[in-house]
Amino acid sequence: MKINIITLGCSKNTVDSENIAGHAQAAGHTVFFDRDKNDSDLVIVNTCGFINDAKEESINNLIAQIEAKKNFNRRHHSDIRHRRLVAVGCLVERYREELQKEMPEVDAWYGSHQWEQLVAQECQNGQTPFTHRRSVSTPQHYAYLKISEGCNRACSYCAIPLIRGKHKSRPLDELVDEAKQLVADGVKEIILIAQDTTYYGLDLYGERKLGTLMERLAVESGAHWIRLHYTYPTSFPTDAIDVMRKYDNICNYIDIPLQHINSRILSSMQRGIDRDGTLNLLRQFREKLPDVCIRTTLIVGYPGETEEDFEELKEFVRTARFDRMGCFAYSPEEGTAAGAMKDTVSDEEKQHRVSELMEIQESISESINESRVGRELTIIIDRKEGDFWVGRTEYDSPEVDDEVLVACSEALPYHPQPGDFFLTRITHATEHDLEASIIRKI
């Protein structure tokens, strides 16, 4: 068969789709990752059900694929070929019964933990054993490594534990072996992901093992860069910071969603940390890793957030000076503790607060980027776009952070390819991007 996989939502969904693709290919099928591809026998939509916008995107994609399926089957009416459409993932896990009633044209539904069942029933007929075989859908030079599944946190606003279940770590050896295989297949940058990477190992080994995992990957995987995402501030395993400082192939980059700074709001969010604890953690990061890039996300408009609370958050952003920051307007999720609370901030005010916070951050980002003008920084090339090669520093994760632009004329006499590393000199900065000239290939 020709199989098209459409992945929605986060990078954890991306890994699930890549596992489906790898096993389908092993069974002899041809797999694409292309929302616009029309000539497929089977379309798999990997859905997201995290927040309202993600749910709407998933539903809209399913509706579009239902229409595409009808058109395909109409064109092939006298042919043996017919398109099959299946849905998998978080939205299905939460709303399977409602979706089945509303969309009977979808041929099968699989929850967030049922991708193996999907492969067996839709792609393999049970003939190929399951391994951690993957077909990477990202550009070949970087890949995500999902180190655990589920979450044991009880954040009041988050439905992930309801969807994905309890935290379940993958064994160390299994992760190291997968990382080695990714590198053997051409991956240069490995990005560690989970719902909460800092909890890693506690269920399997009785203690947090993120630092141990990072050290083994740094030593054994052969990856040029290792990047840490989705950490959690409560009980942060500080030995991981020591490991980051020790190994040059671990990026000076920490992604740590803090969500807020007001202690009362953090308590209501059930984050397990207060203002002082947050500030102390940030201080530790910067004392041990002076050149660290800290990326965070914040929530505004949470139930009970007053103007004074928001002013405190604004001042926190001004003084913390995050290298990278995202901001979300709170939206209630059914089944969560916060979902039962009165939504005290209007949607209009939420969006106003998002804009205010991001305006502050843009000024900070521009200042930080300008401070890098004149510095020599290593970049990885991601792609060519028009008259520029587009790359990233170790301070930037793909798709969400800043990029470095190198004019094609500045690349001479080199012929850059995606995944190549270059030492560059930063020549210009804006709030979102850097420009650079190449010094030499690494």
Backbone torsions as a table, in degrees:
resi	resn	phi	psi	omega
1	MET	NA	158.3	165.6
2	LYS	-96.9	121.2	-175.5
3	ILE	-117.6	129.7	177.2
4	ASN	-113.2	125.2	-179.5
5	ILE	-110.5	123.3	178.4
6	ILE	-108.4	116.1	-175.6
7	THR	-105.1	126.5	178.0
8	LEU	-117.4	154.4	175.7
9	GLY	90.7	-145.2	-166.1
10	CYS	-88.0	176.5	179.7
11	SER	-66.7	-21.4	176.2
12	LYS	-67.8	-36.8	173.0
13	ASN	-65.3	-36.9	178.3
14	THR	-56.8	-44.4	179.9
15	VAL	-64.3	-41.9	178.0
16	ASP	-59.6	-43.8	179.1
17	SER	-63.5	-38.1	179.3
18	GLU	-67.2	-34.0	174.9
19	ASN	-66.5	-41.9	176.0
20	ILE	-59.3	-46.9	-177.2
21	ALA	-62.9	-43.6	-178.6
22	GLY	-61.0	-43.6	179.9
23	HIS	-71.3	-35.0	177.6
24	ALA	-65.8	-41.5	178.3
25	GLN	-64.8	-38.4	178.5
26	ALA	-63.4	-25.5	178.4
27	ALA	-87.8	3.5	173.8
28	GLY	100.7	5.0	-179.1
29	HIS	-90.1	159.8	174.2
30	THR	-99.7	129.0	-173.7
31	VAL	-119.5	138.3	175.7
32	PHE	-123.7	155.9	169.8
33	PHE	-122.1	81.7	-170.7
34	ASP	-150.3	109.0	-178.0
35	ARG	-62.4	-26.2	-173.9
36	ASP	-97.1	0.0	-177.2
37	LYS	-73.8	132.3	-174.3
38	ASN	-106.0	-17.9	-172.9
39	ASP	-99.8	69.7	-178.5
40	SER	-129.2	144.5	177.3
41	ASP	-84.8	-29.2	-179.9
42	LEU	-136.6	128.5	174.6
43	VAL	-114.2	126.9	178.3
44	ILE	-113.5	120.3	176.6
45	VAL	-104.3	114.1	178.1
46	ASN	-91.3	106.9	-166.6
47	THR	-91.5	160.7	174.4
48	CYS	-120.0	140.1	179.7
49	GLY	-131.2	28.7	-170.4
50	PHE	-75.3	-55.2	179.5
51	ILE	-131.1	172.7	-173.0
52	ASN	-57.5	-44.7	-179.2
53	ASP	-60.4	-40.4	179.6
54	ALA	-67.2	-39.3	177.7
55	LYS	-62.1	-44.6	-179.9
56	GLU	-62.3	-42.0	178.6
57	GLU	-61.5	-42.0	179.7
58	SER	-64.3	-45.6	-180.0
59	ILE	-63.5	-42.4	179.8
60	ASN	-63.5	-37.8	178.0
61	ASN	-68.0	-39.1	177.1
62	LEU	-63.8	-42.9	178.4
63	ILE	-60.8	-43.5	179.6
64	ALA	-63.3	-39.2	-178.9
65	GLN	-74.0	-29.9	174.2
66	ILE	-62.4	-45.1	179.2
67	GLU	-65.0	-40.3	178.6
68	ALA	-65.0	-37.2	177.6
69	LYS	-63.3	-44.7	179.3
70	LYS	-59.9	-44.8	-178.9
71	ASN	-65.1	-41.9	179.2
72	PHE	-61.5	-49.2	-178.0
73	ASN	-66.7	-30.4	177.4
74	ARG	-68.0	-41.8	-180.0
75	ARG	-66.4	-32.9	-176.8
76	HIS	-102.9	29.2	-173.8
77	HIS	-57.3	-39.6	-178.0
78	SER	-94.8	3.6	-179.0
79	ASP	-99.6	167.5	178.7
80	ILE	-77.7	-18.2	-174.2
81	ARG	-79.2	136.5	172.3
82	HIS	-143.0	141.5	-179.4
83	ARG	-84.8	139.8	175.1
84	ARG	-112.6	140.8	-178.5
85	LEU	-124.0	124.7	177.6
86	VAL	-129.5	154.0	178.6
87	ALA	-122.2	144.6	-178.4
88	VAL	-141.6	163.5	169.5
89	GLY	106.8	-162.6	-166.9
90	CYS	-66.2	-42.1	-179.7
91	LEU	-62.2	-40.0	178.7
92	VAL	-65.3	-40.9	180.0
93	GLU	-57.7	-39.6	-176.1
94	ARG	-84.9	-35.8	-167.6
95	TYR	-130.5	34.1	-174.2
96	ARG	-55.8	-49.9	-175.0
97	GLU	-63.2	-44.3	179.7
98	GLU	-63.9	-41.7	-179.0
99	LEU	-66.2	-40.3	179.3
100	GLN	-60.8	-38.1	179.3
101	LYS	-70.4	-40.6	-175.3
102	GLU	-80.5	-26.1	-175.1
103	MET	-130.9	69.1	-179.1
104	PRO	-67.0	-13.8	-179.9
105	GLU	-71.9	-18.9	176.0
106	VAL	-74.5	129.0	-170.6
107	ASP	-77.6	-29.7	-178.7
108	ALA	-157.1	153.3	-177.4
109	TRP	-128.7	133.3	-179.9
110	TYR	-132.7	134.7	-177.8
111	GLY	-75.7	-175.0	-172.8
112	SER	-68.6	-19.0	178.9
113	HIS	-109.8	16.7	-172.5
114	GLN	-113.8	23.0	-178.7
115	TRP	-66.8	-31.2	177.3
116	GLU	-66.0	-39.8	176.6
117	GLN	-63.8	-39.6	177.3
118	LEU	-59.1	-48.3	-178.9
119	VAL	-60.4	-45.5	-177.5
120	ALA	-62.4	-40.8	-173.9
121	GLN	-86.6	-33.3	-173.2
122	GLU	-100.4	-25.8	-169.4
123	CYS	-122.3	-29.7	-168.5
124	GLN	-117.0	-24.3	-171.8
125	ASN	58.7	29.8	174.3
126	GLY	72.5	17.6	-172.1
127	GLN	-91.7	-21.3	-175.3
128	THR	-112.2	129.2	-179.6
129	PRO	-66.3	152.1	-179.6
130	PHE	-82.4	132.8	172.5
131	THR	-133.3	-173.4	174.3
132	HIS	-94.9	39.9	175.1
133	ARG	-68.2	132.5	179.7
134	ARG	-133.4	151.1	170.0
135	SER	-116.2	107.6	-171.4
136	VAL	-68.9	130.9	179.9
137	SER	-99.6	-14.3	174.5
138	THR	-76.3	169.3	169.8
139	PRO	-52.1	144.2	-166.9
140	GLN	-59.8	-21.8	-172.5
141	HIS	-86.3	-7.5	172.6
142	TYR	-139.1	153.1	-178.6
143	ALA	-153.4	154.6	177.6
144	TYR	-92.3	141.6	175.8
145	LEU	-118.8	106.5	-178.9
146	LYS	-82.7	113.5	-170.9
147	ILE	-92.3	-14.2	177.8
148	SER	-159.1	170.1	179.2
149	GLU	-125.3	151.9	175.0
150	GLY	73.6	-173.7	-175.6
151	CYS	-158.2	136.6	177.8
152	ASN	-98.9	0.9	179.1
153	ARG	-73.9	162.6	-178.9
154	ALA	-125.9	38.5	180.0
155	CYS	-55.0	131.3	-167.8
156	SER	-65.7	-24.0	-173.1
157	TYR	-98.2	-6.6	-165.7
158	CYS	-107.1	131.8	-179.4
159	ALA	-97.8	0.9	-175.5
160	ILE	-57.7	-44.7	178.4
161	PRO	-60.5	-29.8	176.9
162	LEU	-69.7	-30.4	-175.9
163	ILE	-90.4	-47.2	-170.7
164	ARG	-99.1	-12.4	177.9
165	GLY	82.3	-166.2	-176.5
166	LYS	-72.0	157.9	178.9
167	HIS	-63.1	135.3	178.4
168	LYS	-140.7	106.4	-179.0
169	SER	-76.0	149.0	170.9
170	ARG	-91.2	146.8	-178.1
171	PRO	-60.5	147.6	-179.6
172	LEU	-55.3	-50.9	-176.5
173	ASP	-60.6	-38.2	-179.9
174	GLU	-63.4	-42.0	-180.0
175	LEU	-68.1	-41.8	178.8
176	VAL	-63.2	-41.7	178.6
177	ASP	-63.4	-41.8	179.3
178	GLU	-65.3	-41.0	178.2
179	ALA	-61.3	-42.5	178.0
180	LYS	-60.3	-42.0	179.9
181	GLN	-65.8	-40.5	177.3
182	LEU	-59.9	-44.9	179.5
183	VAL	-64.3	-41.3	177.9
184	ALA	-61.4	-28.4	179.4
185	ASP	-86.2	1.7	175.5
186	GLY	111.8	0.1	180.0
187	VAL	-73.2	132.7	178.6
188	LYS	-103.5	-29.2	-174.8
189	GLU	-125.3	124.5	178.8
190	ILE	-110.4	127.8	-176.5
191	ILE	-112.0	115.7	-177.3
192	LEU	-79.7	128.1	-178.4
193	ILE	-136.3	157.7	173.7
194	ALA	-177.2	174.5	172.5
195	GLN	-67.3	-32.9	176.6
196	ASP	-149.2	98.1	-176.8
197	THR	-69.7	-26.1	-176.2
198	THR	-73.4	-15.7	177.8
199	TYR	-83.6	-7.0	-171.6
200	TYR	-53.1	132.7	173.4
201	GLY	92.8	-18.8	-174.3
202	LEU	-62.4	-37.0	-179.4
203	ASP	-77.1	-33.1	-177.5
204	LEU	-86.4	-40.1	-169.4
205	TYR	-116.4	-1.7	179.4
206	GLY	78.5	3.9	176.9
207	GLU	-155.5	159.3	180.0
208	ARG	-70.2	132.1	-174.2
209	LYS	-122.6	20.1	-179.1
210	LEU	-60.9	-44.4	179.1
211	GLY	-60.3	-43.0	178.3
212	THR	-62.0	-44.6	178.9
213	LEU	-61.4	-46.1	-178.3
214	MET	-62.0	-40.2	179.9
215	GLU	-66.1	-43.2	178.8
216	ARG	-63.6	-40.5	178.2
217	LEU	-65.6	-40.1	179.8
218	ALA	-62.0	-39.0	-175.5
219	VAL	-85.5	-39.8	-166.9
220	GLU	-104.1	-24.4	-169.5
221	SER	-77.3	-30.4	-174.0
222	GLY	84.3	4.6	179.8
223	ALA	-69.9	140.5	176.4
224	HIS	-72.8	-38.5	178.9
225	TRP	-132.1	140.8	172.3
226	ILE	-126.1	128.9	-172.9
227	ARG	-125.6	140.9	-174.2
228	LEU	-107.3	122.7	178.5
229	HIS	-118.8	164.6	166.7
230	TYR	54.8	46.7	174.1
231	THR	-83.8	169.2	-176.1
232	TYR	-129.8	136.0	-172.4
233	PRO	-70.4	-31.3	-177.0
234	THR	-71.8	128.0	178.8
235	SER	56.7	39.7	178.7
236	PHE	-58.7	127.2	-178.7
237	PRO	-74.0	98.1	-172.1
238	THR	-66.8	-16.5	175.3
239	ASP	-64.0	-23.7	176.7
240	ALA	-65.3	-33.8	177.1
241	ILE	-65.7	-41.4	178.4
242	ASP	-61.5	-38.4	178.5
243	VAL	-67.4	-41.3	177.7
244	MET	-58.6	-41.1	-179.0
245	ARG	-68.9	-28.6	-173.2
246	LYS	-79.4	-33.1	-171.0
247	TYR	-115.1	127.8	-177.5
248	ASP	-69.9	-23.2	-178.2
249	ASN	-87.7	5.2	169.6
250	ILE	-98.8	121.2	-176.2
251	CYS	-64.3	143.0	173.6
252	ASN	-77.2	71.6	-170.5
253	TYR	-149.2	125.9	176.5
254	ILE	-130.0	121.7	173.7
255	ASP	-97.6	115.0	-173.8
256	ILE	-140.6	93.9	177.6
257	PRO	-62.7	115.9	-177.9
258	LEU	-96.7	-27.4	173.6
259	GLN	73.2	-40.0	178.2
260	HIS	-166.4	176.3	176.6
261	ILE	-125.4	-21.1	-179.8
262	ASN	-69.1	128.2	-174.4
263	SER	-62.7	-37.6	-179.9
264	ARG	-66.2	-42.9	178.6
265	ILE	-65.3	-43.6	179.1
266	LEU	-60.9	-37.1	177.8
267	SER	-66.1	-43.0	178.2
268	SER	-65.0	-35.0	176.9
269	MET	-71.0	-11.5	-178.5
270	GLN	60.2	45.6	-177.4
271	ARG	-86.0	-14.9	177.5
272	GLY	76.5	15.8	179.9
273	ILE	-150.4	152.3	178.7
274	ASP	-116.5	-171.1	-177.8
275	ARG	-59.0	-49.6	-176.6
276	ASP	-62.6	-41.2	178.9
277	GLY	-62.8	-38.9	178.4
278	THR	-64.8	-46.8	-179.4
279	LEU	-64.0	-39.2	178.5
280	ASN	-63.5	-39.2	179.8
281	LEU	-65.9	-44.7	178.2
282	LEU	-61.5	-37.4	178.4
283	ARG	-63.5	-41.7	178.1
284	GLN	-61.8	-44.4	178.4
285	PHE	-54.2	-49.7	-171.9
286	ARG	-77.7	-25.4	175.3
287	GLU	-72.4	-41.6	-177.4
288	LYS	-84.0	-28.0	-179.0
289	LEU	-131.0	79.0	-174.5
290	PRO	-57.6	-27.1	-177.6
291	ASP	-100.0	17.7	-175.0
292	VAL	-69.5	143.7	170.8
293	CYS	-100.2	122.2	179.9
294	ILE	-109.1	123.0	174.5
295	ARG	-109.4	135.3	177.8
296	THR	-138.2	167.5	169.7
297	THR	-129.2	148.0	-177.6
298	LEU	-129.5	154.4	177.4
299	ILE	-115.5	130.1	174.5
300	VAL	-115.3	154.3	178.0
301	GLY	80.5	16.0	176.0
302	TYR	-61.2	146.7	-178.6
303	PRO	-50.9	126.2	179.2
304	GLY	91.4	-3.5	178.5
305	GLU	-70.9	117.1	-179.4
306	THR	-91.5	173.8	174.9
307	GLU	-60.4	-38.9	179.7
308	GLU	-65.5	-40.2	177.4
309	ASP	-62.2	-40.9	-179.5
310	PHE	-68.6	-38.2	176.7
311	GLU	-62.3	-38.1	176.2
312	GLU	-62.6	-40.6	178.5
313	LEU	-64.8	-41.7	178.2
314	LYS	-61.1	-43.8	179.9
315	GLU	-65.8	-36.4	176.7
316	PHE	-60.7	-44.9	179.3
317	VAL	-62.8	-40.4	179.3
318	ARG	-62.5	-41.2	-174.2
319	THR	-86.8	-33.2	-179.0
320	ALA	-72.1	-30.4	176.1
321	ARG	50.5	64.1	176.7
322	PHE	-67.5	142.3	176.2
323	ASP	-67.5	-40.4	-179.0
324	ARG	-136.1	141.4	-179.0
325	MET	-152.3	138.9	171.0
326	GLY	-119.1	156.9	-178.3
327	CYS	-139.6	136.4	-178.7
328	PHE	-124.8	142.9	171.0
329	ALA	-80.5	131.1	-179.7
330	TYR	-59.9	136.2	171.8
331	SER	-133.1	132.3	-176.9
332	PRO	-68.9	139.8	178.1
333	GLU	-117.0	127.2	-179.6
334	GLU	-62.6	142.3	179.8
335	GLY	89.5	-9.6	178.6
336	THR	-96.1	161.5	179.7
337	ALA	-62.9	-43.0	-179.7
338	ALA	-70.0	-26.6	179.7
339	GLY	-63.0	-22.0	178.8
340	ALA	-89.1	-5.2	-179.0
341	MET	-87.6	157.5	178.2
342	LYS	-70.0	129.9	179.6
343	ASP	-81.0	96.9	-167.4
344	THR	-86.1	-11.9	-177.2
345	VAL	-112.2	129.8	-177.6
346	SER	-68.0	156.4	178.5
347	ASP	-59.8	-38.5	179.2
348	GLU	-63.0	-43.0	179.8
349	GLU	-69.0	-37.0	176.5
350	LYS	-58.2	-47.7	-179.3
351	GLN	-65.0	-35.6	176.4
352	HIS	-62.4	-41.5	-179.8
353	ARG	-68.8	-38.3	175.0
354	VAL	-57.7	-47.2	-178.1
355	SER	-62.7	-42.8	179.4
356	GLU	-61.3	-45.4	-177.3
357	LEU	-67.0	-41.6	-179.0
358	MET	-69.7	-29.8	176.0
359	GLU	-64.8	-41.3	175.9
360	ILE	-61.9	-45.2	-177.3
361	GLN	-65.3	-37.3	-179.6
362	GLU	-61.4	-39.1	177.8
363	SER	-64.8	-41.1	178.7
364	ILE	-65.7	-44.8	-179.5
365	SER	-60.5	-41.8	178.9
366	GLU	-62.9	-42.5	179.1
367	SER	-63.1	-44.6	179.7
368	ILE	-64.2	-42.7	179.3
369	ASN	-64.0	-41.6	179.2
370	GLU	-62.1	-31.4	179.1
371	SER	-67.8	-15.0	-179.9
372	ARG	-92.5	-6.7	176.9
373	VAL	-62.9	130.4	-177.7
374	GLY	95.3	-17.3	-179.9
375	ARG	-79.0	153.8	172.7
376	GLU	-96.5	120.9	-176.9
377	LEU	-131.8	142.8	174.2
378	THR	-80.9	136.1	176.1
379	ILE	-127.4	155.1	169.7
380	ILE	-107.3	135.4	179.9
381	ILE	-82.2	129.2	178.1
382	ASP	-97.8	-40.5	-173.9
383	ARG	-170.6	169.7	169.5
384	LYS	-104.5	136.1	-178.4
385	GLU	-139.8	107.6	-177.4
386	GLY	63.2	-124.4	-178.5
387	ASP	-94.8	15.8	-175.7
388	PHE	-129.2	145.5	160.7
389	TRP	-88.7	134.3	-176.1
390	VAL	-111.9	124.6	-179.6
391	GLY	-135.5	-172.2	179.6
392	ARG	-142.2	152.2	170.7
393	THR	-88.6	176.8	175.8
394	GLU	-65.8	-14.0	-179.2
395	TYR	-86.8	6.4	-173.2
396	ASP	-135.2	125.2	176.4
397	SER	-91.6	149.6	-178.0
398	PRO	-63.9	144.3	172.6
399	GLU	78.2	-25.3	-174.4
400	VAL	-114.5	-16.5	-172.6
401	ASP	-117.6	-172.6	-177.5
402	ASP	-68.4	165.2	178.2
403	GLU	-129.7	162.1	178.2
404	VAL	-115.3	126.3	-178.2
405	LEU	-102.8	127.6	176.0
406	VAL	-119.5	116.2	178.5
407	ALA	-59.6	139.8	-178.0
408	CYS	-54.7	-35.1	178.7
409	SER	-65.2	-29.5	179.2
410	GLU	-75.8	-14.7	-177.6
411	ALA	-84.2	-15.0	179.4
412	LEU	-62.6	141.2	4.7
413	PRO	-91.4	20.1	-177.6
414	TYR	-85.8	161.5	175.9
415	HIS	-126.3	79.3	-173.4
416	PRO	-59.6	147.6	173.7
417	GLN	-131.1	152.3	176.1
418	PRO	-54.1	130.8	-178.2
419	GLY	99.1	-11.6	176.4
420	ASP	-73.8	146.2	175.9
421	PHE	-108.6	138.3	178.5
422	PHE	-134.8	144.1	166.9
423	LEU	-85.4	127.1	-176.7
424	THR	-127.3	162.7	171.2
425	ARG	-112.5	125.6	-178.6
426	ILE	-74.8	127.1	-174.9
427	THR	-111.7	-20.6	-176.4
428	HIS	-158.0	153.1	-178.3
429	ALA	-142.3	145.5	167.1
430	THR	-125.8	-175.2	-179.1
431	GLU	-69.2	-17.7	-175.7
432	HIS	-119.0	-23.0	-172.7
433	ASP	-140.3	162.9	173.0
434	LEU	-119.7	154.2	169.3
435	GLU	-116.8	147.9	-174.0
436	ALA	-148.9	160.9	170.7
437	SER	-116.9	148.0	-176.5
438	ILE	-81.1	132.6	172.8
439	ILE	-93.3	-51.1	177.6
440	ARG	-164.3	162.7	174.5
441	LYS	-83.0	143.5	179.8
442	ILE	-104.4	NA	NA
